[in-house]
C-alpha cells in the first residue's frame, strides 16, 4: 500500500510562454510532449520562407497590409491557456501530453449543457441557467465540485476532471488568479442560485462565518492551539512529518465471507468483531494485527425477521450494545427509511445467536420511521447495562429506551406482538432539517449532517435546538463522525470530506466546543480533504466518497491519529496531525478553503463496503495506529501500520 503515485503533480514547463522564446519553445514542446491533437506532417519555418521568397520573385502586387506579420500565432488571444491531457493513469508510463498548444477559455451560461447557445451573465433571469467552463475545442463542463478542480498557484496551473484529467497552464500570474476567482464565483452561483456578492454570501453563510466566506481572513490559530499538550507523549519522542509520511500499511489477514456477501461491518472493542451479511452475522476474532478466524455464524430466520428473504432482507445497520453482547439490526430501507408497517429494529443476542426482540418505533400511539440509529456516546457499546440509543429521521432527533416508562425492562416479544421502544427525549422538527446522518462524541454530544450540507451540533441534554449550525458548502452530508473529545467533526460528501474545528473562546476566556455554546464570530474556516484529479478519475465517475471516520479511541486524553474514507475500490487514509498543520506544504499557494491532497491509498479488486480502524487498544507498541480493516462484498482484509523503518 502506498500513496498516490501518479505523475499528476509533475511541473509543467513555464518557459514556453515568454514572448521572446515562444516560437523556440513550441518546437521544443514537440520533442518533450506527444501532441494529443495534431497528427499532421510538420512544415518547417525554413520551408515557408522559401515558398514566400519564390512568390515574391513573381512580383505579384500585394497590398502592404497583406504582408505577413512576424510569426506570433494567437498572440492576442484572450484568456489564453495551454491545455494538457494526462494519460497512463498511475502506471510508470503516465505522463502529460499537449492537447492544444494555445487556446482560450471562457465561462458562459447555458440552459442545457449541450445547447449551442451561450449566454452572458445578464442575459438570463435569476435562477435561470448555469455556468459552464469552455476550453478550446475539447472542454465543455458544468462548473461544480465534480470537476475536482485542483489549483497550483506556484505553477500558474489548474488540474481537473472531465471525462479525463486535464491541466490548464496560464501565461501570467494575474491571469491565473483571475481564473481561480471567476471559477469560485461561478461555483457559488451554480450552487446557491445567487450572485457571489458579499451580501449574498452573508445570507448563505451567516455573519459569524467570515472565515468560510473569505478563507484568507480566517483566524486559524485555533487549529494550532487545539491539540496543545495532547500530542506530547512523555514516553516517546514526537514523530515528525517526514517520518509520518513514510508510514506504510502491510496486509496481515484476509478472511472470506461466510454465507453470502458482506453488507456492513461492526467492529468491536473487546474480543470480537462482526460481519453482517445477506443471510446472517459472522463472528470474527480481534487481534493486534487485525481481525480473522471464523467463529460462530448466526443465520437469519426470515420467518422471525418479518422481512422478505434475499438481499432485500439484509439489515443495513448494525449497532453493538450492552458490552457488545447484543446487536441492534435496522430493517431494510425503503426510500431511505425503515418500513413503518413491519418491525423497525431487531435485537440479536450474540451469546445465544438468537433474535430475541422485534422492536417497534412508535410515538403517541403512531408508528414512525427511523433512517438511522447510533450509540448514546462514543464507546457506550462497552457498557453492559446500556438500554438507550439515539434515532434519526428526516425531521426527528430522539433517544429510545428499551425499558418502559417506569424503567422496567420490557418482556421479549411473543409471536403476536412487538414491544414498543420508549421515546425518552427528542424533537420532531416541523420541516426543512432534512437530516441524513449523525454521530456522538465521548460525552454524548451529537453531530448531525443534512441534505443541504449543514452540520449541526447538539448537546446531550437538548435536542430541540442546535448549539451551533455550520453552513453547508452546497453538497449533501452523507456521513459524519466526531472525535472522542468533541473538538473535531468530519463530514463526508460525494466529492470531498470537510474537517471542522469546534473550539472557540467564550467571553470569559475559556475554551469550549460548539456543542456547549454559541461559537461567536471567530469561527475558523474548515479544511477539505480531496483526491487529486488523477485519483478521482481512476476511482470512477460513479464512485463517491462515503463513510469518513476518525480512528477509534474511547478514552479521555487520547487523540485520534488518522482519518479514513472509502471511494470505489480505494480506501483513503489521511494523517490527522498533518491535515491540522497550517504550514503543511499542501496549503501553500492555495486560494479559497485549504485543501489537503496528501494521503495513502489501499486499492482492492472490488468495491469497498467500509474501511475502519480498530480500537486503539489493538495498536502495537511499535505501531503508530491500530490495524485498518477493509471490507468488500466477499472478504475482509486487515492491514497493520508500520513506521516505515522495517
C-alpha positions in Angstrom: 0.0 0.0 0.0 1.4 3.4 -0.9 0.5 6.9 -1.5 -0.8 8.5 -4.7 1.9 7.8 -7.1 0.6 9.4 -10.3 2.6 12.0 -12.2 -0.2 14.5 -11.8 2.0 16.6 -9.6 4.9 17.0 -12.1 5.5 20.6 -13.0 4.7 21.8 -16.5 7.3 24.0 -18.1 6.6 27.7 -17.8 9.3 29.0 -20.2 7.3 28.4 -23.4 5.2 31.5 -22.5 7.9 34.1 -22.6 7.4 36.4 -25.7 10.9 36.0 -26.9 11.1 32.3 -26.6 7.6 31.2 -27.5 8.5 30.0 -31.1 11.6 28.2 -30.0 9.8 26.6 -27.0 6.9 25.4 -29.2 9.4 23.5 -31.3 10.9 22.0 -28.1 7.4 21.1 -26.9 7.0 18.8 -29.9 10.0 16.9 -28.6 9.2 16.9 -24.9 5.5 16.0 -25.2 3.4 13.9 -27.5 0.7 16.0 -29.1 -2.8 14.6 -28.4 -4.4 16.6 -31.2 -2.2 17.4 -34.2 -1.0 14.3 -36.1 -0.5 16.2 -39.5 3.0 16.4 -41.0 5.0 19.3 -39.8 6.1 22.1 -42.1 9.3 23.9 -41.0 9.6 27.7 -40.9 12.5 27.3 -43.4 10.2 25.7 -46.0 7.6 28.5 -45.5 10.3 31.2 -46.0 11.4 29.5 -49.3 7.8 29.4 -50.6 7.3 33.1 -49.6 10.5 34.2 -51.4 9.5 32.4 -54.6 6.1 34.1 -54.5 7.7 37.5 -54.1 10.0 36.7 -57.0 6.9 36.5 -59.2 6.4 40.3 -58.4 2.8 39.9 -57.6 1.2 43.0 -56.3 0.2 42.7 -52.6 -1.4 45.5 -50.5 1.1 46.4 -47.8 -1.4 45.5 -45.2 -1.4 41.9 -46.5 2.3 41.4 -45.8 2.6 38.6 -43.2 3.4 39.9 -39.7 6.1 38.4 -37.6 5.0 34.8 -36.8 3.5 35.0 -33.3 0.3 33.0 -33.7 -2.6 33.8 -31.3 -0.5 36.4 -29.6 -3.7 38.5 -28.9 -5.8 35.5 -27.9 -8.0 36.5 -24.9 -7.8 34.2 -21.8 -5.0 32.2 -23.4 -4.0 28.9 -21.9 -2.2 25.8 -22.8 -4.2 22.6 -22.5 -2.6 19.3 -21.3 -4.1 15.8 -21.1 -2.9 13.2 -18.5 -2.5 9.7 -19.9 -1.3 6.4 -18.5 -3.2 6.6 -15.1 -0.9 5.8 -12.3 1.3 3.5 -14.3 5.1 4.1 -14.8 4.2 5.3 -18.3 1.9 8.1 -17.0 2.6 11.5 -18.5 1.1 14.8 -19.6 0.7 15.4 -23.3 -0.1 18.6 -25.0 -3.7 18.7 -26.2 -3.9 22.3 -27.5 -0.7 24.3 -27.6 -2.6 27.6 -27.3 -6.3 28.1 -26.9 -8.7 30.2 -24.8 -11.1 29.5 -22.0 -14.3 31.3 -21.1 -17.2 30.9 -18.6 -20.6 31.0 -20.2 -24.1 30.4 -19.1 -26.2 27.7 -20.6 -29.8 26.4 -20.2 -28.6 22.9 -21.1 -25.1 21.6 -21.3 -25.5 20.5 -25.0 -27.1 23.8 -26.1 -25.3 25.6 -28.9 -26.4 29.0 -27.5 -24.2 30.7 -24.9 -25.4 33.5 -22.6 -23.7 36.3 -20.8 -24.2 36.8 -17.1 -27.1 39.3 -17.5 -29.0 37.7 -20.4 -30.8 35.2 -18.1 -33.0 35.9 -15.2 -32.3 34.9 -11.6 -32.0 31.2 -11.2 -32.0 30.6 -14.9 -29.2 28.5 -16.5 -25.9 27.6 -15.0 -22.2 28.4 -15.5 -20.2 26.3 -17.9 -16.4 26.2 -18.4 -15.4 26.0 -22.1 -11.7 25.5 -23.1 -10.7 25.4 -26.7 -12.5 22.7 -28.7 -12.1 20.0 -26.1 -13.8 21.1 -22.8 -17.4 22.0 -22.1 -18.3 21.2 -18.4 -20.6 22.5 -15.8 -18.9 24.3 -13.0 -19.2 22.1 -10.0 -17.2 20.2 -7.3 -17.4 17.2 -9.6 -14.7 18.8 -11.7 -12.3 18.1 -8.8 -10.5 21.3 -9.6 -7.0 21.5 -8.0 -5.0 24.7 -8.0 -1.2 25.0 -8.3 -0.5 28.7 -7.6 3.3 28.4 -7.9 2.9 26.8 -11.3 0.1 29.0 -12.6 -1.8 25.8 -13.3 -5.1 24.1 -12.6 -6.0 20.4 -13.0 -9.5 19.0 -13.3 -11.6 16.0 -14.4 -13.9 16.0 -17.3 -14.0 12.6 -19.0 -10.3 12.6 -18.5 -7.7 14.5 -16.5 -6.8 17.9 -17.9 -4.4 20.7 -16.9 -4.5 24.4 -17.9 -1.3 26.4 -17.9 -1.7 30.2 -17.7 0.6 32.8 -19.2 0.8 35.1 -16.2 0.1 35.2 -12.5 -2.7 37.7 -12.8 -4.4 35.6 -15.5 -4.2 32.5 -13.2 -5.6 34.4 -10.2 -8.4 35.8 -12.4 -9.4 32.3 -13.5 -9.5 31.0 -9.9 -11.6 33.9 -8.7 -14.1 33.6 -11.6 -14.3 29.8 -11.1 -15.2 30.2 -7.4 -17.7 32.9 -8.2 -19.4 30.7 -10.9 -19.4 27.7 -8.5 -21.1 29.8 -5.8 -23.8 30.9 -8.2 -24.3 27.4 -9.6 -24.7 26.0 -6.0 -26.9 28.7 -4.4 -28.5 30.4 -7.4 -27.3 33.8 -6.2 -24.7 36.3 -7.4 -21.5 36.0 -5.4 -21.8 39.3 -3.7 -20.7 39.9 -0.1 -24.3 40.4 0.8 -25.4 37.1 -0.6 -22.5 35.3 1.0 -23.6 36.6 4.4 -27.1 35.5 3.6 -25.8 31.9 2.8 -23.1 31.5 5.4 -24.2 33.9 8.2 -22.3 36.9 9.6 -20.4 34.7 12.1 -18.7 32.7 9.4 -16.5 35.3 7.8 -13.7 32.7 7.6 -15.9 30.4 5.4 -16.7 33.3 3.1 -13.2 34.7 3.0 -10.8 31.9 4.0 -7.8 34.3 3.7 -9.2 36.3 6.6 -9.9 33.2 8.7 -8.3 33.0 12.2 -6.7 29.6 12.1 -4.9 30.0 15.4 -7.4 27.6 17.0 -6.3 24.8 14.6 -2.8 25.2 16.1 -3.9 25.5 19.7 -6.5 22.7 19.7 -4.0 20.0 20.5 -1.7 21.8 22.8 -0.2 19.1 25.0 -2.4 16.3 23.6 0.2 15.1 21.1 3.1 15.3 23.5 3.9 11.8 24.8 6.5 11.8 27.6 7.4 8.2 26.8 8.1 8.7 23.1 9.7 11.3 21.0 7.4 13.2 18.6 7.2 11.8 15.1 8.0 14.5 12.6 6.0 14.8 9.4 8.7 13.3 7.1 8.6 10.1 9.2 4.8 10.1 9.3 4.7 10.3 5.5 6.9 7.2 5.3 4.5 5.1 7.3 3.1 2.2 5.3 0.3 -0.4 5.7 1.2 -4.1 5.5 -1.5 -6.6 4.7 -1.8 -9.1 7.5 -5.0 -11.2 7.3 -7.7 -11.8 4.7 -10.9 -13.6 5.5 -13.5 -14.8 3.1 -17.2 -14.0 3.8 -19.4 -16.8 5.0 -23.0 -17.4 3.9 -23.1 -14.7 1.2 -21.8 -11.2 0.8 -20.8 -8.7 3.4 -23.3 -5.8 3.8 -21.8 -3.9 6.8 -19.0 -4.1 9.3 -19.5 -3.8 13.1 -16.1 -3.5 14.8 -15.9 -4.5 18.5 -13.5 -3.0 21.1 -13.4 -6.2 23.1 -12.8 -9.8 21.8 -14.9 -9.9 18.6 -16.0 -8.1 15.6 -18.9 -8.9 13.3 -19.6 -9.1 9.5 -23.2 -8.6 8.7 -24.1 -10.4 5.5 -27.0 -11.4 3.3 -28.1 -14.2 5.5 -26.5 -13.8 8.9 -23.8 -12.4 11.1 -20.3 -13.8 11.0 -18.3 -13.5 14.3 -14.5 -13.0 13.9 -11.8 -12.5 16.5 -9.9 -9.3 17.2 -6.1 -9.5 17.2 -3.3 -6.9 17.4 -2.7 -7.4 13.6 -6.4 -7.3 12.6 -9.5 -9.5 12.6 -9.7 -13.1 11.4 -10.8 -16.6 12.3 -14.2 -18.0 11.7 -16.3 -18.1 14.8 -20.0 -18.5 15.4 -22.2 -17.8 12.4 -25.7 -16.6 13.2 -28.1 -17.3 10.4 -31.1 -15.1 10.0 -34.5 -16.8 10.1 -36.7 -14.8 7.7 -39.9 -16.1 9.2 -38.9 -14.5 12.5 -37.5 -11.4 11.0 -40.7 -10.4 9.3 -38.7 -9.4 6.2 -38.6 -10.9 2.8 -35.6 -13.1 2.1 -32.5 -12.4 -0.1 -30.8 -9.1 -0.3 -34.0 -7.2 0.3 -34.0 -8.7 3.8 -30.4 -7.8 4.7 -30.0 -5.5 7.7 -28.4 -2.2 6.6 -27.3 -1.1 10.0 -25.7 -3.0 12.9 -25.2 -1.4 16.3 -23.4 -3.1 19.2 -24.8 -2.7 22.7 -24.6 -4.0 26.3 -21.0 -4.8 26.5 -21.0 -6.0 22.9 -23.2 -8.9 23.8 -26.2 -7.6 21.8 -26.6 -6.2 18.4 -29.4 -4.0 17.1 -30.2 -4.6 13.4 -32.0 -2.0 11.3 -34.7 -3.3 9.0 -34.3 -2.9 5.2 -34.7 0.6 4.0 -37.4 1.8 1.6 -36.9 5.2 0.1 -34.2 5.8 2.7 -36.4 4.9 5.7 -37.2 1.8 7.7 -40.5 0.2 7.0 -43.3 1.5 9.2 -45.5 -1.4 8.5 -43.1 -4.0 9.9 -40.9 -4.2 13.0 -38.2 -1.5 12.7 -35.5 -3.0 14.8 -34.2 -6.4 15.7 -32.3 -7.3 18.8 -29.8 -10.1 18.4 -28.4 -11.9 21.5 -24.8 -12.6 20.2 -24.1 -15.1 23.0 -27.1 -17.3 22.2 -27.2 -16.5 18.5 -30.9 -15.7 18.5 -33.1 -12.8 17.6 -34.8 -12.0 20.9 -36.9 -9.0 20.2 -38.6 -7.3 17.3 -38.9 -3.6 18.4 -41.3 -1.0 17.0 -40.6 2.7 16.6 -43.7 4.4 18.0 -44.7 7.8 19.4 -48.1 8.8 20.9 -49.5 5.5 19.6 -48.5 6.0 16.0 -45.8 4.1 14.1 -42.9 6.3 13.0 -39.9 5.7 10.8 -36.2 5.9 11.5 -33.5 6.1 8.9 -30.5 5.7 11.3 -29.5 4.7 14.9 -26.3 5.2 16.9 -25.0 4.8 20.4 -25.7 7.4 23.1 -22.0 8.2 23.3 -18.8 7.0 21.6 -17.8 3.9 23.4 -21.1 3.3 25.2 -21.4 -0.1 23.4 -18.9 -1.2 26.1 -21.5 -0.6 28.9 -23.1 -3.9 29.9 -26.2 -2.1 31.3 -26.8 0.1 28.3 -30.5 0.3 27.4 -30.8 3.5 25.4 -29.7 4.6 22.0 -30.3 7.5 19.6 -32.6 7.6 16.5 -32.7 9.9 13.4 -35.2 10.6 10.7 -35.6 13.4 8.2 -37.0 15.8 10.8 -36.6 13.8 14.0 -33.8 13.5 16.5 -34.5 11.4 19.6 -33.5 8.9 22.2 -35.0 5.5 22.6 -35.1 3.3 25.7 -35.7 -0.5 25.7 -37.2 -0.1 29.2 -40.7 1.1 29.7 -41.6 4.5 31.2 -41.2 3.1 34.7 -37.7 1.9 33.9 -38.6 -1.8 33.8 -37.0 -4.0 31.1 -39.7 -5.0 28.7 -40.5 -8.7 28.1 -39.3 -10.3 25.0 -41.6 -10.3 22.0 -44.1 -13.2 21.5 -45.4 -14.3 18.2 -48.4 -11.9 18.3 -46.9 -8.5 19.1 -43.7 -6.4 19.2 -42.7 -4.3 22.2 -42.6 -0.6 21.6 -39.5 1.4 22.2 -39.9 4.2 24.7 -39.3 7.7 23.3 -37.4 9.4 26.3 -36.4 12.7 24.8 -36.0 14.4 21.4 -37.8 16.7 19.0 -39.9 16.5 15.8 -39.0 19.5 13.7 -41.8 20.9 11.6 -39.8 20.9 8.3 -36.6 21.7 6.5 -34.0 20.0 8.5 -33.5 17.1 6.1 -31.3 15.1 8.5 -29.2 12.4 6.8 -26.7 11.1 9.4 -25.4 11.5 12.9 -22.7 10.5 15.4 -21.8 11.1 19.1 -18.8 12.2 21.0 -17.4 10.7 24.2 -19.7 12.8 26.4 -22.8 12.1 24.3 -22.7 15.4 22.3 -24.4 14.9 19.0 -23.4 16.0 15.5 -26.0 15.8 12.7 -25.4 16.2 8.9 -28.1 17.3 6.5 -29.1 17.1 2.8 -28.3 20.9 2.4 -24.8 20.4 3.6 -25.3 21.9 7.1 -23.7 20.3 10.1 -25.4 20.9 13.5 -24.1 20.4 17.0 -26.4 19.4 19.8 -25.7 18.9 23.5 -26.6 15.6 25.1 -29.4 17.2 27.1 -31.0 19.4 24.5 -32.1 18.0 21.1 -34.6 20.8 20.4 -32.2 23.5 19.3 -28.6 23.2 17.9 -25.9 25.0 19.9 -24.0 25.6 16.6 -25.0 25.2 13.0 -22.3 25.2 10.4 -23.4 26.4 6.9 -23.3 23.9 4.0 -20.9 24.2 1.1 -23.5 23.0 -1.3 -23.0 19.3 -1.2 -25.2 16.9 0.9 -23.6 15.4 4.0 -23.8 11.6 3.7 -21.9 10.6 6.8 -20.5 12.4 9.9 -18.1 11.5 12.7 -16.7 13.3 15.7 -13.6 12.9 17.8 -14.0 11.5 21.3 -13.2 14.9 22.9 -15.7 16.7 20.6 -13.1 19.1 19.2 -13.2 18.0 15.6 -16.0 17.0 13.3 -15.7 15.2 10.0 -18.4 15.4 7.3 -18.4 13.2 4.1 -19.8 14.4 0.8 -19.7 12.7 -2.6 -16.6 14.6 -3.8 -14.7 15.7 -0.6 -14.5 15.4 3.2 -14.9 18.5 5.3 -13.0 18.8 8.6 -14.3 21.3 11.2 -12.7 22.6 14.4 -15.4 23.1 17.0 -13.3 25.0 19.5 -13.9 28.7 20.5 -13.0 31.1 23.3 -16.0 32.5 25.3 -16.3 36.0 26.7 -14.6 34.8 29.9 -11.6 33.5 28.0 -12.5 29.8 28.5 -12.0 27.4 25.6 -15.2 25.4 24.8 -16.6 23.4 22.0 -19.5 24.3 19.8 -21.6 21.5 21.4 -21.8 23.5 24.6 -22.4 27.1 23.4 -22.7 29.5 20.6 -19.3 29.9 18.9 -19.4 33.7 18.2 -18.0 35.4 15.2 -14.4 34.0 15.1 -15.2 30.5 13.8 -12.2 29.2 11.9 -12.6 28.1 8.3 -12.9 24.3 7.7 -10.4 22.3 5.7 -11.3 20.0 2.8 -9.8 16.5 2.2 -9.8 15.7 -1.5 -8.5 13.2 -4.1 -6.2 14.6 -6.7 -7.9 14.8 -10.1 -5.9 11.8 -11.4 -7.0 9.6 -8.4 -10.6 10.9 -8.7 -10.6 9.9 -12.3 -9.2 6.5 -11.5 -11.8 5.9 -8.8 -14.5 6.2 -11.5 -17.2 8.8 -12.2 -19.9 6.9 -10.4 -17.9 6.2 -7.3 -18.4 8.7 -4.4 -16.8 9.2 -1.1 -18.7 7.5 1.8 -18.3 6.7 5.5 -15.5 9.0 6.5 -14.3 8.2 10.0 -11.6 9.1 12.6 -9.5 6.4 14.1 -11.1 4.9 17.2 -10.4 6.0 20.8 -12.7 5.8 23.8 -10.5 7.3 26.5 -10.1 10.9 27.6 -6.6 12.4 26.9 -6.0 10.2 23.8 -6.2 11.7 20.3 -7.3 10.2 17.0 -4.3 10.0 14.6 -5.8 9.2 11.2 -8.9 9.7 9.1 -10.2 7.1 6.6 -12.9 7.2 3.9 -13.9 4.9 1.0 -14.4 5.7 -2.7 -14.9 2.9 -5.2 -12.1 0.4 -4.8 -10.0 2.9 -2.8 -9.6 3.2 0.9 -8.1 6.6 1.5 -6.1 7.5 4.7 -5.0 11.0 5.9 -2.7 11.8 8.7 -4.8 13.8 11.1 -2.0 16.0 12.6 -0.7 16.7 9.1 -4.1 17.9 8.0 -4.3 20.3 11.0 -0.8 21.7 10.4 -1.3 25.1 8.7 2.3 25.1 7.5 1.7 21.8 5.6 3.0 22.1 2.0 -0.4 21.2 0.6 -1.8 24.5 1.7 0.9 26.8 0.2 -0.1 29.0 -2.7 -3.8 28.0 -2.4 -6.8 30.3 -2.9 -10.0 29.6 -1.0 -10.5 26.9 1.6 -7.4 24.9 2.4 -7.5 21.5 0.7 -5.3 18.6 1.7 -4.2 16.1 -1.0 -1.6 14.1 1.0 -2.9 10.6 1.7 -2.3 6.9 1.2 -4.5 4.6 -0.8 -5.4 0.9 -0.2 -6.5 -0.5 -3.5 -8.8 -3.6 -3.6 -10.0 -5.6 -6.5 -13.7 -4.9 -5.8 -15.7 -2.0 -4.5 -15.2 -1.4 -0.8 -18.1 -1.6 1.6 -16.4 0.1 4.5 -13.0 0.9 6.0 -12.4 1.4 9.7 -9.5 1.5 12.1 -9.8 -1.0 15.0 -9.9 0.3 18.6 -6.6 1.9 19.7 -6.1 -0.8 22.3 -5.0 -3.1 19.4 -2.2 -0.7 18.3 1.2 -2.4 18.9 3.9 -0.5 20.8 6.0 -0.1 17.6 3.0 0.9 15.5 1.5 4.4 15.3 -2.0 3.1 14.8 -4.4 0.2 15.3 -4.9 -2.1 12.3 -7.1 -0.9 9.4 -10.0 -3.2 8.5 -11.3 -3.1 4.9 -14.5 -4.9 4.0 -15.5 -5.8 0.4 -18.6 -7.8 -0.5 -16.8 -11.2 -0.5 -13.9 -10.7 2.0 -12.4 -8.6 4.8 -8.8 -7.6 4.9 -6.7 -6.3 7.8 -3.7 -4.0 7.4 -1.2 -3.1 10.2 0.7 0.2 10.0 4.4 0.2 10.2 6.7 3.1 11.0 8.5 2.8 7.6 11.7 1.5 9.2 11.2 -2.2 8.9 
